[in-house]
Amino acid sequence: MIQIATSWLLLVPIIFGIGWFASRWDLRLENRMDERERMRQQHSTFKGLSLLLNEQPDKAIETLVKIAQLDPETIELHFSLGNLFRRRGETERAIRIHQNLANRDDLKLRDRDHAAYELGRDFLRAGLLDRAEASLNRVGDGKYAVPAKESLLEMYQVERDWKKAIIAAMELESLQGKSHHTEIAQFHCELGQEALRRKDFMGAEQCIQRALQAVPNHARALILQGDYAMAMERPAQAIEVWSLVAASHPAYMHLLADRWMVAYTAVGKANEGLDRLRDLLKTQASGELLDIVHKQMMNIRGPEAANTMLSEVMQHSPSLSALSKLAETRLVLEEGSANPERKLELQSILNLLRERTTSLARYNCGNCGFRARRFYWQCPGCNHWEVYSPARSEGVAPSGPSM
């Protein structure tokens, strides 16, 4: 038998002990290196954030890119970088970052949805609407479903693709539990108006009915329904429909007052139509309705009747517009007069009033304050629907853009 010296047996635990201590030492060194690396990354991250706060985006991006290259698992950092590039207008770089994330199978579904949403926004910023639509439609039913559908809805409105806008609005209703009936009614009205322009009367009627189903007694849908009746040469039916607008939405009557008079003239009742519009001036005496009624009064009954009407308006609803029309009417009445000084005085007053009313009269958006000379169903500034007051203002011009 092989004899083992007692001294060698004593060395075995010592060797094992040395090996154990060596492995622990290596582990401690590795942990220290990892800790130093984490500290460096944290320092770089804080440095990048500090540069952002100090409005130095170029240096911030350079710092954050280095971190992302060192640690490709920093998903949130990649999203932050992509958004930074998009805000700076570097959409190509933003697209590359978000496209890389969207195509990674090792990411969680939520992160892939986030990447698809951000990628869609990148494509929208770049004007690549087809690719934006495809990317936003990839977003699932999670956290980013609602913002993705909102982006799609906005895009479809910019493209004036009203059919897709209706579908997106209905999907948003089911996701949010929030009504989008007003927008849906307006989208159907847009389709109905387009159908009337190309004389697709059956299609127009269907769109108008769908708008009224979305929002019963909707002002714009009723106006279009009257237009449809006039296109079908049914003036009596148009008067009946527009009478609902006069009763329920009198503030919108200026949008159809001229066509109202055409319909009444077609049935041989021009004076009756004019009287009904004149009655509306008791509550709607400012803005375009007054302009239209004055024009019709001058044509049908003459300046004397127009002068009497405007004098009544100045008593219950005085305004610069009414005063301007009154000066215009009295100037016409002075045409046969032999008093040139009086005519010159009235002309000077009229010129001044026209200048003032032209510069001040605006329709104002109740959402963003955008001012415009004409009425819009959808604000050109913020793209919201039915935020314009139908009454034209004549006061001091509020702050905000105008056109």
C-alpha positions in Angstrom: 0.0 0.0 0.0 1.0 3.6 -0.7 1.9 5.4 2.4 0.9 9.1 2.5 2.8 11.3 4.8 0.9 13.1 7.5 2.4 16.4 6.4 0.8 16.1 2.9 -2.6 15.5 4.4 -2.2 18.7 6.3 -1.5 20.7 3.1 -4.8 19.7 1.5 -7.1 22.0 3.6 -4.5 24.8 3.3 -4.5 24.5 -0.5 -8.3 24.6 -0.6 -8.3 27.6 1.7 -5.9 29.5 -0.5 -8.0 28.7 -3.6 -11.2 29.9 -1.8 -9.5 33.1 -0.7 -8.2 33.7 -4.3 -11.7 33.2 -5.8 -13.2 35.6 -3.3 -10.6 38.1 -4.0 -11.3 37.8 -7.8 -15.0 38.3 -7.1 -14.4 41.4 -5.0 -12.2 42.8 -7.8 -14.8 42.1 -10.4 -17.5 43.7 -8.2 -15.4 46.7 -7.7 -14.9 47.0 -11.4 -18.6 46.7 -12.0 -19.3 49.2 -9.4 -16.8 51.7 -10.9 -18.5 51.1 -14.3 -21.9 51.8 -12.9 -20.6 54.9 -11.2 -19.1 56.1 -14.5 -22.5 55.4 -16.3 -24.4 57.2 -13.6 -22.0 60.1 -13.7 -22.3 60.3 -17.5 -26.1 60.1 -17.3 -26.3 62.9 -14.7 -23.9 64.9 -16.9 -26.2 64.4 -19.9 -29.2 65.5 -17.9 -27.4 68.5 -16.6 -26.4 69.5 -20.2 -30.1 69.1 -21.2 -31.2 71.3 -18.4 -28.6 73.9 -19.3 -30.0 73.9 -22.9 -27.0 72.2 -24.5 -28.7 69.4 -26.5 -25.7 68.7 -28.8 -23.3 67.9 -25.9 -26.1 66.1 -24.1 -26.8 63.8 -27.1 -23.0 63.1 -27.5 -22.8 62.0 -23.8 -25.9 59.9 -23.8 -24.9 58.1 -27.1 -21.7 57.0 -25.4 -23.7 55.4 -22.5 -26.1 53.7 -25.0 -23.1 52.2 -26.9 -21.6 50.9 -23.7 -24.8 49.3 -22.5 -27.2 48.3 -25.2 -29.8 47.2 -22.6 -30.6 50.8 -21.6 -34.0 50.8 -23.3 -35.3 54.0 -21.7 -32.1 55.8 -22.6 -32.6 54.8 -26.3 -36.2 56.2 -26.2 -34.9 59.4 -24.7 -32.3 59.7 -27.4 -34.8 59.1 -30.1 -37.1 61.7 -28.8 -34.3 64.2 -28.5 -33.3 63.6 -32.1 -36.9 64.1 -33.2 -37.3 67.4 -31.3 -34.0 68.6 -32.9 -35.4 67.8 -36.4 -32.9 64.8 -36.9 -35.7 62.5 -37.9 -33.5 60.0 -39.7 -31.5 59.3 -36.5 -34.7 59.1 -34.5 -36.1 56.6 -37.0 -33.0 54.4 -36.8 -33.1 54.2 -33.0 -36.8 53.5 -32.8 -36.8 51.1 -35.7 -34.0 49.1 -34.1 -36.1 48.8 -30.9 -39.3 48.0 -32.7 -37.6 45.1 -34.6 -36.0 43.5 -31.5 -37.7 40.2 -30.5 -36.0 40.1 -27.1 -37.9 43.2 -25.9 -41.0 43.0 -23.8 -44.3 43.6 -25.8 -44.9 46.8 -24.0 -41.5 48.2 -25.1 -42.0 47.1 -28.7 -45.4 48.9 -28.7 -43.7 52.0 -27.3 -41.1 51.8 -30.0 -43.7 51.3 -32.7 -45.6 54.4 -31.4 -42.5 56.5 -31.3 -41.5 55.3 -34.8 -44.9 56.4 -36.1 -44.4 59.8 -34.6 -41.0 60.0 -36.3 -42.5 59.2 -39.7 -45.3 61.8 -39.1 -42.6 64.4 -38.3 -40.8 63.4 -41.5 -44.0 63.6 -43.6 -44.0 59.9 -44.4 -47.6 59.3 -43.7 -48.0 55.8 -45.2 -45.1 54.5 -43.1 -46.5 56.4 -40.0 -49.9 54.7 -40.5 -48.3 51.3 -40.8 -46.1 51.8 -37.7 -49.0 53.2 -35.5 -51.2 50.3 -36.5 -48.6 47.9 -35.1 -49.2 49.2 -31.6 -51.2 46.7 -29.5 -53.9 47.2 -26.9 -51.6 48.3 -24.1 -50.6 51.6 -22.7 -49.8 53.1 -26.0 -53.0 52.1 -27.9 -54.8 55.4 -27.1 -52.0 57.8 -28.0 -51.4 55.8 -31.2 -55.1 56.0 -32.2 -55.0 59.7 -31.4 -52.0 60.2 -33.7 -53.8 58.2 -36.4 -56.9 60.3 -36.0 -54.9 63.5 -36.3 -53.1 62.2 -39.4 -56.3 61.2 -41.1 -57.7 64.7 -40.6 -54.6 66.3 -42.1 -55.0 64.0 -45.1 -58.8 64.7 -45.1 -59.3 60.9 -45.2 -62.7 61.2 -43.4 -63.7 57.5 -43.7 -60.6 56.4 -41.9 -61.0 59.2 -39.4 -64.5 57.9 -38.6 -63.1 54.4 -37.9 -60.2 55.8 -35.7 -62.7 57.9 -33.7 -65.0 55.0 -33.1 -62.0 52.8 -32.0 -60.9 55.6 -29.6 -64.4 55.7 -28.2 -64.2 52.0 -27.3 -60.7 52.4 -25.9 -61.3 55.5 -23.8 -65.0 55.2 -23.0 -65.2 58.8 -24.1 -67.6 60.2 -26.7 -66.3 61.4 -30.0 -69.7 61.9 -31.5 -69.1 65.5 -32.4 -66.0 64.7 -34.5 -67.8 61.7 -36.1 -70.7 63.9 -37.1 -68.3 66.5 -38.6 -66.5 63.8 -40.5 -69.8 62.6 -42.0 -70.6 66.2 -42.9 -67.3 66.6 -44.7 -68.1 63.5 -46.7 -71.6 64.8 -47.4 -70.3 68.1 -48.6 -67.9 66.4 -50.9 -70.7 64.3 -52.3 -72.8 67.3 -52.9 -70.0 69.0 -54.8 -69.7 66.0 -57.2 -73.5 65.7 -57.4 -73.6 62.3 -55.7 -77.0 63.0 -54.1 -77.6 59.5 -52.8 -74.2 59.5 -51.1 -74.8 63.0 -49.7 -78.1 62.0 -48.2 -76.6 58.9 -46.5 -73.7 60.9 -45.0 -76.1 63.6 -43.7 -78.3 60.9 -42.1 -75.3 59.3 -40.4 -74.2 62.7 -39.1 -77.7 63.2 -37.6 -77.5 59.7 -36.1 -74.2 60.6 -34.4 -75.5 64.0 -33.1 -79.3 64.5 -33.5 -80.3 68.0 -34.6 -76.7 68.8 -35.4 -76.4 72.3 -36.8 -74.1 71.6 -39.7 -75.9 68.4 -40.7 -79.2 70.3 -40.8 -77.6 73.1 -43.0 -76.3 70.4 -45.4 -79.7 68.7 -45.4 -81.3 72.0 -46.6 -78.5 72.3 -49.3 -79.3 68.7 -50.4 -83.0 69.7 -50.7 -82.1 72.7 -52.8 -79.9 70.6 -55.0 -82.9 68.3 -55.5 -85.0 71.4 -56.4 -87.1 71.1 -53.3 -87.1 74.7 -51.8 -90.1 74.1 -49.5 -88.3 71.1 -47.9 -85.1 73.2 -47.6 -87.1 75.9 -45.8 -88.6 73.4 -43.4 -85.2 72.0 -42.5 -83.5 75.3 -42.2 -86.4 76.5 -39.9 -85.1 73.9 -37.4 -81.7 75.7 -37.5 -83.5 79.0 -37.0 -85.3 77.6 -33.9 -82.4 75.5 -32.4 -79.2 77.1 -33.6 -80.1 80.8 -34.6 -76.4 81.8 -34.1 -75.5 79.8 -37.3 -78.2 81.4 -39.5 -75.6 83.7 -41.1 -74.1 80.6 -42.8 -77.3 80.0 -44.8 -79.2 83.3 -44.8 -78.5 84.0 -48.5 -79.6 80.5 -49.5 -82.6 80.9 -47.2 -83.7 83.9 -49.3 -83.1 82.0 -52.5 -85.4 79.2 -51.3 -88.2 81.7 -50.2 -87.9 83.5 -53.5 -88.3 80.2 -55.3 -91.6 79.6 -53.6 -92.7 83.2 -54.1 -92.5 84.3 -50.5 -89.4 86.5 -50.5 -91.0 89.0 -48.1 -92.0 86.4 -45.6 -88.4 85.0 -45.6 -87.0 88.5 -45.1 -89.4 89.1 -42.2 -88.3 85.9 -40.5 -84.6 86.9 -40.8 -85.4 90.4 -39.6 -87.0 88.9 -36.5 -83.8 87.0 -35.8 -81.9 90.3 -35.6 -83.5 90.9 -32.2 -81.1 88.4 -30.7 -78.5 87.9 -33.6 -77.9 91.5 -34.7 -74.1 91.4 -34.8 -71.9 90.0 -37.6 -72.7 88.6 -41.0 -76.5 88.0 -40.5 -77.0 91.8 -40.2 -74.9 92.3 -43.4 -77.1 89.8 -45.3 -80.4 91.1 -44.0 -79.4 94.7 -44.8 -78.4 93.6 -48.4 -81.7 91.8 -48.9 -83.7 94.7 -47.4 -82.0 97.2 -49.7 -82.7 94.9 -52.8 -86.3 94.0 -51.9 -87.8 97.0 -50.0 -85.3 99.8 -50.6 -83.2 102.2 -48.5 -86.1 103.7 -46.5 -87.0 100.3 -45.1 -83.3 99.4 -44.5 -82.9 102.7 -42.6 -85.9 102.0 -40.4 -84.6 98.5 -39.6 -81.1 99.7 -38.8 -82.5 102.4 -36.5 -84.3 99.7 -34.6 -81.2 97.5 -34.4 -79.1 100.5 -33.0 -81.7 100.8 -30.2 -81.6 97.2 -28.9 -78.2 96.0 -30.2 -75.8 98.9 -31.0 -72.6 97.9 -32.8 -70.0 99.3 -35.1 -71.3 97.0 -37.9 -74.9 98.3 -37.5 -73.6 101.9 -37.4 -71.6 101.4 -40.5 -74.6 99.9 -42.4 -76.7 102.9 -41.1 -74.2 105.4 -42.5 -74.1 103.5 -45.8 -77.9 103.5 -46.1 -78.2 107.2 -45.3 -75.6 108.0 -47.9 -77.7 106.2 -50.4 -80.7 108.2 -49.3 -78.7 111.4 -49.7 -77.9 110.6 -53.4 -80.8 112.7 -54.6 -80.1 115.5 -52.1 -78.6 118.9 -53.1 -76.5 119.0 -50.0 -72.9 117.9 -51.0 -71.5 118.7 -47.5 -73.9 116.3 -45.9 -72.9 113.6 -48.4 -69.2 114.3 -47.8 -69.6 114.0 -44.1 -71.5 110.7 -44.3 -68.8 109.3 -46.7 -66.1 110.2 -44.2 -68.0 108.6 -41.4 -68.6 105.5 -43.5 -64.9 105.2 -44.5 -63.8 105.4 -40.9 -66.4 102.9 -39.7 -65.5 100.4 -42.5 -61.8 100.6 -41.7 -62.6 99.9 -38.0 -65.0 97.1 -38.6 -62.8 95.4 -41.2 -59.8 95.4 -38.8 -61.7 94.3 -35.7 -64.3 91.9 -36.9 -63.1 88.4 -36.4 -64.2 84.9 -35.5 -62.3 83.6 -32.4 -61.4 80.1 -31.5 -62.4 79.3 -27.9 -59.6 76.7 -27.6 -56.5 78.4 -28.9 -57.6 82.0 -29.6 -56.9 81.8 -33.3 -58.7 84.6 -35.1 -60.1 84.5 -38.7 -62.2 86.7 -41.0 -64.4 83.7 -41.9 -66.1 81.1 -39.9 -64.6 77.6 -39.6 -66.1 74.4 -38.3 -62.6 73.2 -37.6 -60.1 75.6 -36.2 -57.0 76.0 -38.6 -54.9 76.7 -35.5 -55.5 73.8 -33.2 -57.6 71.5 -35.4 -60.4 71.2 -32.8 -64.0 71.0 -34.0 -66.8 73.4 -33.2 -64.6 75.7 -31.1 -65.3 78.8 -33.1 -68.0 81.1 -31.8 -70.6 81.6 -34.6 -70.9 85.2 -33.5 -68.3 87.6 -35.0 -66.5 89.7 -32.4 -66.0 93.5 -32.8 -64.2 94.3 -29.6 -60.5 94.8 -29.0 -58.5 92.1 -30.8 -57.4 89.3 -28.4 -53.9 87.9 -28.3 -53.2 85.0 -30.6 -52.6 84.3 -34.3 -55.0 85.4 -37.0 -55.7 85.1 -40.6 
